Amino acid sequence: MWLQFYRYLFYLGKIRTIQLEYTDAKESLLQVARKAPTTAHGFRIQCNKWVIIERLLLGWNRTRHCDFL
């Protein structure tokens, strides 16, 4: 059941990205990246990839921010 909820949040984040709602998409994707099961390696990789895309679209600069995921 939880996996379905995380999958829903993942797709919601992707849809919000396409709709140019970057901040809302980043929140959904970060929640999924943090709470997804550790055994779902491919799913976690996809989540982290989309989080990085969101951060780049929002103008995130690694030199200004020390945290990474």
N, CA, C and O atoms as CSV, one atom per row, in Angstrom:
chain,resi,resn,atom,element,x,y,z
A,1,MET,N,N,0.819,-1.192,0.000
A,1,MET,CA,C,0.000,0.000,0.000
A,1,MET,C,C,0.866,1.261,0.000
A,1,MET,O,O,0.583,2.219,-0.719
A,2,TRP,N,N,1.925,1.250,0.816
A,2,TRP,CA,C,2.785,2.433,0.855
A,2,TRP,C,C,3.508,2.632,-0.461
A,2,TRP,O,O,3.736,3.762,-0.893
A,3,LEU,N,N,3.869,1.521,-1.099
A,3,LEU,CA,C,4.565,1.639,-2.371
A,3,LEU,C,C,3.680,2.311,-3.414
A,3,LEU,O,O,4.171,3.080,-4.240
A,4,GLN,N,N,2.390,2.031,-3.382
A,4,GLN,CA,C,1.467,2.686,-4.306
A,4,GLN,C,C,1.398,4.179,-4.034
A,4,GLN,O,O,1.319,4.977,-4.968
A,5,PHE,N,N,1.427,4.564,-2.765
A,5,PHE,CA,C,1.395,5.981,-2.412
A,5,PHE,C,C,2.662,6.684,-2.893
A,5,PHE,O,O,2.596,7.800,-3.407
A,6,TYR,N,N,3.813,6.034,-2.726
A,6,TYR,CA,C,5.067,6.634,-3.181
A,6,TYR,C,C,5.103,6.732,-4.700
A,6,TYR,O,O,5.615,7.703,-5.256
A,7,ARG,N,N,4.559,5.723,-5.364
A,7,ARG,CA,C,4.497,5.769,-6.820
A,7,ARG,C,C,3.587,6.915,-7.276
A,7,ARG,O,O,3.884,7.604,-8.252
A,8,TYR,N,N,2.479,7.108,-6.561
A,8,TYR,CA,C,1.570,8.213,-6.864
A,8,TYR,C,C,2.288,9.556,-6.720
A,8,TYR,O,O,2.174,10.420,-7.590
A,9,LEU,N,N,3.028,9.732,-5.618
A,9,LEU,CA,C,3.761,10.983,-5.422
A,9,LEU,C,C,4.823,11.181,-6.493
A,9,LEU,O,O,5.053,12.304,-6.941
A,10,PHE,N,N,5.471,10.096,-6.904
A,10,PHE,CA,C,6.488,10.181,-7.948
A,10,PHE,C,C,5.881,10.677,-9.257
A,10,PHE,O,O,6.410,11.596,-9.883
A,11,TYR,N,N,4.779,10.073,-9.667
A,11,TYR,CA,C,4.137,10.497,-10.908
A,11,TYR,C,C,3.530,11.891,-10.781
A,11,TYR,O,O,3.500,12.643,-11.755
A,12,LEU,N,N,3.050,12.238,-9.602
A,12,LEU,CA,C,2.541,13.585,-9.377
A,12,LEU,C,C,3.663,14.606,-9.557
A,12,LEU,O,O,3.453,15.665,-10.150
A,13,GLY,N,N,4.850,14.289,-9.046
A,13,GLY,CA,C,5.999,15.170,-9.231
A,13,GLY,C,C,6.385,15.313,-10.691
A,13,GLY,O,O,6.718,16.410,-11.139
A,14,LYS,N,N,6.343,14.217,-11.440
A,14,LYS,CA,C,6.664,14.292,-12.866
A,14,LYS,C,C,5.637,15.134,-13.616
A,14,LYS,O,O,5.998,15.926,-14.487
A,15,ILE,N,N,4.358,14.964,-13.281
A,15,ILE,CA,C,3.302,15.740,-13.940
A,15,ILE,C,C,3.442,17.215,-13.615
A,15,ILE,O,O,3.285,18.063,-14.494
A,16,ARG,N,N,3.738,17.529,-12.356
A,16,ARG,CA,C,3.914,18.934,-11.978
A,16,ARG,C,C,5.129,19.549,-12.664
A,16,ARG,O,O,5.138,20.747,-12.951
A,17,THR,N,N,6.141,18.751,-12.928
A,17,THR,CA,C,7.295,19.251,-13.670
A,17,THR,C,C,6.881,19.655,-15.077
A,17,THR,O,O,7.265,20.719,-15.562
A,18,ILE,N,N,6.112,18.822,-15.717
A,18,ILE,CA,C,5.659,19.113,-17.079
A,18,ILE,C,C,4.750,20.336,-17.089
A,18,ILE,O,O,4.743,21.098,-18.056
A,19,GLN,N,N,3.977,20.527,-16.007
A,19,GLN,CA,C,3.086,21.679,-15.904
A,19,GLN,C,C,3.810,22.930,-15.404
A,19,GLN,O,O,3.173,23.950,-15.141
A,20,LEU,N,N,5.133,22.860,-15.271
A,20,LEU,CA,C,5.991,23.980,-14.855
A,20,LEU,C,C,5.735,24.430,-13.420
A,20,LEU,O,O,5.959,25.594,-13.089
A,21,GLU,N,N,5.273,23.531,-12.575
A,21,GLU,CA,C,5.093,23.809,-11.148
A,21,GLU,C,C,6.269,23.183,-10.406
A,21,GLU,O,O,6.121,22.168,-9.726
A,22,TYR,N,N,7.432,23.800,-10.547
A,22,TYR,CA,C,8.671,23.186,-10.087
A,22,TYR,C,C,8.753,23.035,-8.571
A,22,TYR,O,O,9.236,22.013,-8.085
A,23,THR,N,N,8.296,24.020,-7.822
A,23,THR,CA,C,8.408,23.951,-6.367
A,23,THR,C,C,7.548,22.824,-5.800
A,23,THR,O,O,8.003,22.066,-4.943
A,24,ASP,N,N,6.316,22.713,-6.272
A,24,ASP,CA,C,5.439,21.632,-5.806
A,24,ASP,C,C,5.983,20.267,-6.221
A,24,ASP,O,O,5.916,19.299,-5.463
A,25,ALA,N,N,6.517,20.207,-7.426
A,25,ALA,CA,C,7.082,18.945,-7.904
A,25,ALA,C,C,8.279,18.540,-7.062
A,25,ALA,O,O,8.447,17.364,-6.738
A,26,LYS,N,N,9.111,19.509,-6.708
A,26,LYS,CA,C,10.293,19.200,-5.901
A,26,LYS,C,C,9.898,18.658,-4.531
A,26,LYS,O,O,10.532,17.734,-4.022
A,27,GLU,N,N,8.857,19.225,-3.937
A,27,GLU,CA,C,8.408,18.746,-2.624
A,27,GLU,C,C,7.929,17.298,-2.701
A,27,GLU,O,O,8.259,16.488,-1.836
A,28,SER,N,N,7.161,16.975,-3.725
A,28,SER,CA,C,6.670,15.601,-3.879
A,28,SER,C,C,7.824,14.634,-4.104
A,28,SER,O,O,7.881,13.565,-3.496
A,29,LEU,N,N,8.737,15.019,-4.980
A,29,LEU,CA,C,9.838,14.126,-5.310
A,29,LEU,C,C,10.809,13.952,-4.147
A,29,LEU,O,O,11.354,12.865,-3.954
A,30,LEU,N,N,11.029,15.008,-3.375
A,30,LEU,CA,C,11.903,14.878,-2.206
A,30,LEU,C,C,11.290,13.955,-1.164
A,30,LEU,O,O,11.994,13.163,-0.538
A,31,GLN,N,N,9.988,14.054,-0.980
A,31,GLN,CA,C,9.313,13.179,-0.023
A,31,GLN,C,C,9.456,11.721,-0.445
A,31,GLN,O,O,9.704,10.847,0.386
A,32,VAL,N,N,9.300,11.469,-1.730
A,32,VAL,CA,C,9.434,10.103,-2.229
A,32,VAL,C,C,10.878,9.624,-2.098
A,32,VAL,O,O,11.120,8.487,-1.693
A,33,ALA,N,N,11.827,10.479,-2.436
A,33,ALA,CA,C,13.235,10.076,-2.382
A,33,ALA,C,C,13.663,9.731,-0.961
A,33,ALA,O,O,14.515,8.865,-0.766
A,34,ARG,N,N,13.092,10.386,0.015
A,34,ARG,CA,C,13.466,10.130,1.406
A,34,ARG,C,C,12.760,8.914,1.999
A,34,ARG,O,O,13.336,8.207,2.826
A,35,LYS,N,N,11.525,8.667,1.585
A,35,LYS,CA,C,10.726,7.638,2.248
A,35,LYS,C,C,10.552,6.353,1.448
A,35,LYS,O,O,9.936,5.409,1.942
A,36,ALA,N,N,11.068,6.294,0.247
A,36,ALA,CA,C,10.918,5.082,-0.558
A,36,ALA,C,C,11.695,3.928,0.079
A,36,ALA,O,O,12.705,4.157,0.744
A,37,PRO,N,N,11.237,2.705,-0.119
A,37,PRO,CA,C,11.935,1.556,0.468
A,37,PRO,C,C,13.367,1.437,-0.060
A,37,PRO,O,O,13.635,1.717,-1.228
A,38,THR,N,N,14.268,1.022,0.809
A,38,THR,CA,C,15.670,0.914,0.405
A,38,THR,C,C,15.905,-0.236,-0.560
A,38,THR,O,O,16.917,-0.251,-1.261
A,39,THR,N,N,15.006,-1.187,-0.611
A,39,THR,CA,C,15.177,-2.322,-1.518
A,39,THR,C,C,14.790,-1.988,-2.954
A,39,THR,O,O,15.136,-2.734,-3.870
A,40,ALA,N,N,14.089,-0.897,-3.165
A,40,ALA,CA,C,13.664,-0.493,-4.513
A,40,ALA,C,C,14.725,0.424,-5.119
A,40,ALA,O,O,14.531,1.636,-5.212
A,41,HIS,N,N,15.845,-0.167,-5.528
A,41,HIS,CA,C,16.991,0.617,-5.991
A,41,HIS,C,C,16.679,1.424,-7.249
A,41,HIS,O,O,16.992,2.612,-7.317
A,42,GLY,N,N,16.069,0.791,-8.237
A,42,GLY,CA,C,15.761,1.489,-9.482
A,42,GLY,C,C,14.800,2.648,-9.271
A,42,GLY,O,O,14.945,3.711,-9.875
A,43,PHE,N,N,13.823,2.428,-8.411
A,43,PHE,CA,C,12.845,3.475,-8.110
A,43,PHE,C,C,13.515,4.655,-7.422
A,43,PHE,O,O,13.225,5.809,-7.737
A,44,ARG,N,N,14.411,4.367,-6.481
A,44,ARG,CA,C,15.119,5.438,-5.775
A,44,ARG,C,C,16.034,6.211,-6.720
A,44,ARG,O,O,16.172,7.428,-6.588
A,45,ILE,N,N,16.658,5.521,-7.667
A,45,ILE,CA,C,17.512,6.198,-8.645
A,45,ILE,C,C,16.683,7.146,-9.491
A,45,ILE,O,O,17.090,8.283,-9.729
A,46,GLN,N,N,15.520,6.689,-9.950
A,46,GLN,CA,C,14.639,7.549,-10.739
A,46,GLN,C,C,14.189,8.765,-9.934
A,46,GLN,O,O,14.162,9.878,-10.458
A,47,CYS,N,N,13.840,8.563,-8.681
A,47,CYS,CA,C,13.417,9.677,-7.822
A,47,CYS,C,C,14.532,10.696,-7.670
A,47,CYS,O,O,14.307,11.898,-7.811
A,48,ASN,N,N,15.732,10.217,-7.384
A,48,ASN,CA,C,16.853,11.132,-7.205
A,48,ASN,C,C,17.196,11.864,-8.494
A,48,ASN,O,O,17.586,13.031,-8.462
A,49,LYS,N,N,17.052,11.186,-9.623
A,49,LYS,CA,C,17.316,11.835,-10.901
A,49,LYS,C,C,16.338,12.985,-11.133
A,49,LYS,O,O,16.735,14.060,-11.583
A,50,TRP,N,N,15.066,12.761,-10.826
A,50,TRP,CA,C,14.070,13.814,-11.006
A,50,TRP,C,C,14.251,14.944,-9.998
A,50,TRP,O,O,13.967,16.099,-10.315
A,51,VAL,N,N,14.719,14.635,-8.788
A,51,VAL,CA,C,14.998,15.687,-7.804
A,51,VAL,C,C,16.121,16.580,-8.313
A,51,VAL,O,O,16.053,17.802,-8.175
A,52,ILE,N,N,17.147,15.985,-8.895
A,52,ILE,CA,C,18.256,16.772,-9.438
A,52,ILE,C,C,17.775,17.642,-10.588
A,52,ILE,O,O,18.174,18.801,-10.693
A,53,ILE,N,N,16.929,17.105,-11.447
A,53,ILE,CA,C,16.374,17.899,-12.554
A,53,ILE,C,C,15.588,19.085,-12.011
A,53,ILE,O,O,15.711,20.200,-12.519
A,54,GLU,N,N,14.778,18.846,-10.976
A,54,GLU,CA,C,14.000,19.934,-10.372
A,54,GLU,C,C,14.911,21.003,-9.797
A,54,GLU,O,O,14.662,22.195,-9.977
A,55,ARG,N,N,15.951,20.592,-9.115
A,55,ARG,CA,C,16.866,21.569,-8.525
A,55,ARG,C,C,17.561,22.388,-9.602
A,55,ARG,O,O,17.766,23.589,-9.426
A,56,LEU,N,N,17.920,21.769,-10.699
A,56,LEU,CA,C,18.549,22.515,-11.786
A,56,LEU,C,C,17.564,23.489,-12.431
A,56,LEU,O,O,17.938,24.608,-12.780
A,57,LEU,N,N,16.313,23.069,-12.590
A,57,LEU,CA,C,15.307,23.956,-13.166
A,57,LEU,C,C,14.989,25.135,-12.253
A,57,LEU,O,O,14.618,26.208,-12.728
A,58,LEU,N,N,15.133,24.938,-10.951
A,58,LEU,CA,C,14.886,26.024,-9.998
A,58,LEU,C,C,16.108,26.914,-9.801
A,58,LEU,O,O,16.044,27.893,-9.058
A,59,GLY,N,N,17.210,26.589,-10.451
A,59,GLY,CA,C,18.406,27.411,-10.336
A,59,GLY,C,C,19.269,27.063,-9.150
A,59,GLY,O,O,20.004,27.912,-8.646
A,60,TRP,N,N,19.192,25.824,-8.695
A,60,TRP,CA,C,19.991,25.382,-7.564
A,60,TRP,C,C,21.452,25.360,-7.968
A,60,TRP,O,O,21.803,24.876,-9.044
A,61,ASN,N,N,22.302,25.889,-7.097
A,61,ASN,CA,C,23.724,25.939,-7.369
A,61,ASN,C,C,24.452,25.217,-6.240
A,61,ASN,O,O,24.288,25.568,-5.071
A,62,ARG,N,N,25.239,24.232,-6.576
A,62,ARG,CA,C,25.898,23.427,-5.548
A,62,ARG,C,C,26.897,24.249,-4.744
A,62,ARG,O,O,27.128,23.946,-3.574
A,63,THR,N,N,27.489,25.267,-5.327
A,63,THR,CA,C,28.462,26.064,-4.585
A,63,THR,C,C,27.782,26.910,-3.518
A,63,THR,O,O,28.404,27.245,-2.509
A,64,ARG,N,N,26.509,27.263,-3.723
A,64,ARG,CA,C,25.775,28.044,-2.724
A,64,ARG,C,C,25.182,27.172,-1.639
A,64,ARG,O,O,24.993,27.629,-0.512
A,65,HIS,N,N,24.887,25.929,-1.959
A,65,HIS,CA,C,24.219,25.036,-1.016
A,65,HIS,C,C,25.119,23.840,-0.726
A,65,HIS,O,O,25.692,23.245,-1.639
A,66,CYS,N,N,25.233,23.507,0.510
A,66,CYS,CA,C,26.112,22.404,0.908
A,66,CYS,C,C,25.403,21.059,0.884
A,66,CYS,O,O,26.044,20.026,0.691
A,67,ASP,N,N,24.095,21.059,1.078
A,67,ASP,CA,C,23.394,19.777,1.163
A,67,ASP,C,C,23.106,19.225,-0.222
A,67,ASP,O,O,22.862,19.975,-1.168
A,68,PHE,N,N,23.136,17.934,-0.325
A,68,PHE,CA,C,22.796,17.260,-1.571
A,68,PHE,C,C,21.924,16.076,-1.230
A,68,PHE,O,O,22.413,15.058,-0.740
A,69,LEU,N,N,20.634,16.200,-1.485
A,69,LEU,CA,C,19.609,15.223,-1.126
A,69,LEU,C,C,19.634,15.078,0.325
A,69,LEU,O,O,18.856,14.303,0.882
